[in-house]
Each structure stands twice: as structure tokens, then as C-alpha cells.
Amino acid sequence: MTNNWLVICQEQNITTQVLQANQHSQRFGLVLTEEDAKLIARESSRTLKEQMRVEFGPGIAQKIIYEFCNSAYLNPNNFTNSIIRLQEIFYLYKNEMEDEITDDELLHLMKEQFENLCFGDLDYLENTCLYNFAQAIQAGYQGYQTSDEPEQQQALVSNTKIPAQQAYELGYRLIEKKVQQALALYNELLANFADYGSHFLHDTVLNGLPEFFKWYDIRFEPQNSILTLDYPVLQDLSKHTGIHLIYEYIRCLLLEQHFLQQFSEDYIRQRLKEYNPFYQDTPDNLCEVMIWTQAKRTVEEKNADQSELRIKVDFWRQNLYNIIQQKLDS
């Protein structure tokens, strides 16, 4: 009974606030009737229940009206339904962004996307534009929280939380810097790159990675890695996304190239064919094959048992990158 009373009071409050907003929206030829206002209030209660949110006060409908009533894509025929949909989208993305963004920030972002990218398409706003931007906001926060930017350090010292947009912009700058670092690493990889006949390695490095740098969207989809990275590396990169994944992937390829360059190309091709006559068209990691063949030869020469072979292979698989990096640093 208490809950019903609270819902009724809140809906009455929302209805009043929505009708008051007519004073502003009527300048753009948009006016809501009392029935429209009551419908918006009821739909607000339904949406809050669906999103498992509890809100006190006048709700978000009035702010949505103030923010969107001058839109080129709203008219008297779609105004009421648009406000209802925008309410739904607003609360959905408040949850999606884990309330890291203020009401006003989210409304401004929604309006910017609605006008400039979605051109009034609410489905596109909900399912594509805002989804991508929510991921971008979170990626920006992650970059910001792990950075040594002066603003971030000051926030830590004072135990204050900076606005979402500011954290996003800081994260954006860090991601932009990471792109430049990845490009430099990629150019270093290309300097002495050899694919040893592997079509998967060739296509990934010479075709796939340039496409990533061409299409990577730092601002709206920093979490999108774009590529499937069909050629495998020895390190598990599943915890990385976006440019962080690509950077680590290129770093692994560069270290693997340094390892392979210890052998002649003819020798590597011969060992690969012995391992798999069709290696050119299979997604085998070349270093793993070389580790296996070299370890197998050593074990056979020593007349050791197969358990030693597995130990050697596992050791080199787990430590190859560190060993090569130490050699390069020395």
C-alpha cells in the first residue's frame, strides 16, 4: 500500500512538471495535454521498475523536454511517444554507464547523438550510437583511472570524482597516444618482417593491421578491435580490447620475429614443411612449431624420454617473450 501511494505521488509530481514544461516547449510548437503528461508519468514508473531503479522527485521527463524540444526531428505527432522512448533510453544507459555520468551529461550526449549521428532515429540512438558511446565512456574511465595525468593524480589526492566527460576526454588522449605507440611498433615490425610462407601471418600483418589503423574510431568505439587476428600469438590477450589488444598483439609479433631471425629462412621453411606440409594455409604459430621441432631434436640427440620434450616445449612457450626481450634490452 505504501509503495502504491509513493508511485501515485511521484506520477502526480511528474505530470505537474511535464505540464509546466509546456511554457518552454510551446515556443517550438510542441504542447502536451494532461492525458499526454499522465501517460508519460505512467511510462516513467514502468521503466523505472523494469530497470530496477528508484527515483525520488520529479523524474527526468521535464529535463528531456527542455533538452529535446528544439530538435529538428520532433513534431506534434511524435512528441509524446518520443519523450516516452527517450525516458526509456535514458534510464537504460544510466544503468549501462553505472551512474558514472550525471543526468545532464547523459542528456547532452543523447541530444548530440540524436541530432548529429542518428538524425532522429530513436532505435539507432538506443542500439548503436549510445551503446558505442557508453563503451567509449567506460574505456575512457579505465584509461583515466590507470593514468598518471596531473588531473587524475589531483583527484586521487583530494578524493574527488571528476565529471564523466572530463574523464572521457582524458582517456581519449591516452588512447590517442597508444595508437601512436602502436603505429611506431608496427613500423618497426615491418622493417624486417618475413611471413615464411604463412598466409595467415602475411594477411594479418600486411592487410589486416593497416585496415585497423585506417578504420579505428578513437572517439566513439575505442573498445572495438575490428580485426579477428586469425594468426595466433603465444600469449593470451583475451583481457585486452581495442588499441590495447592491437598494441600487445604487434608487440608479440615483433618479439616472435626476433626469435625467428635467429634461424635462416630456408631452415625455418624446411622445419615447417616437416611439421605440416600444408602449413602455409593453416593458422599455426610459427614460433610454436620451431620450439617443438628444436626441442624434439635436442631430446632425440640426448636419447631422453618424451616427458622432457614436453617440459622443454612448455618452458619455451611460457618464457619466449621474456627471454627475447631480455636479449634485446641487454
C-alpha positions, 0 to 999 in steps of 0.5 A: 500500500505504501509503495502504491501511494509513493508511485501515485505521488511521484506520477502526480509530481511528474505530470505537474512538471511535464505540464509546466514544461509546456511554457518552454516547449510551446515556443517550438510548437510542441504542447502536451495535454494532461492525458499526454503528461499522465501517460508519460508519468505512467511510462516513467514508473514502468521503466523505472521498475523494469530497470530496477531503479528508484527515483525520488522527485520529479523524474527526468521527463521535464529535463528531456523536454527542455533538452529535446524540444528544439530538435529538428526531428520532433513534431506534434505527432511524435512528441509524446511517444518520443519523450516516452522512448527517450525516458526509456533510453535514458534510464537504460544507459544510466544503468549501462554507464553505472551512474558514472555520468550525471543526468545532464551529461547523459542528456547532452550526449543523447541530444548530440547523438540524436541530432548529429549521428542518428538524425532522429532515429530513436532505435539507432540512438538506443542500439548503436550510437549510445551503446558505442558511446557508453563503451567509449565512456567506460574505456575512457574511465579505465584509461583515466583511472590507470593514468598518471595525468596531473588531473587524475593524480589531483583527484586521487589526492583530494578524493574527488570524482571528476565529471564523466566527460572530463574523464572521457576526454582524458582517456581519449588522449591516452588512447590517442597516444597508444595508437601512436605507440602502436603505429611506431611498433608496427613500423618497426615490425615491418622493417624486417618482417618475413611471413615464411610462407604463412598466409595467415601471418602475411594477411594479418600483418600486411592487410589486416593491421593497416585496415585497423589503423585506417578504420579505428574510431578513437572517439566513439568505439575505442573498445572495438578491435575490428580485426579477428587476428586469425594468426595466433600469438603465444600469449593470451590477450583475451583481457585486452580490447581495442588499441590495447589488444592491437598494441600487445598483439604487434608487440608479440609479433615483433618479439616472435620475429626476433626469435625467428631471425635467429634461424635462416629462412630456408631452415625455418621453411624446411622445419615447417614443411616437416611439421605440416606440409600444408602449413602455409594455409593453416593458422599455426604459430610459427614460433610454436612449431620451431620450439617443438621441432628444436626441442624434439631434436635436442631430446632425440640427440640426448636419447631422453624420454618424451616427458622432457620434450614436453617440459622443454616445449612448455618452458619455451612457450611460457618464457619466449617473450621474456627471454627475447626481450631480455636479449634485446634490452641487454 
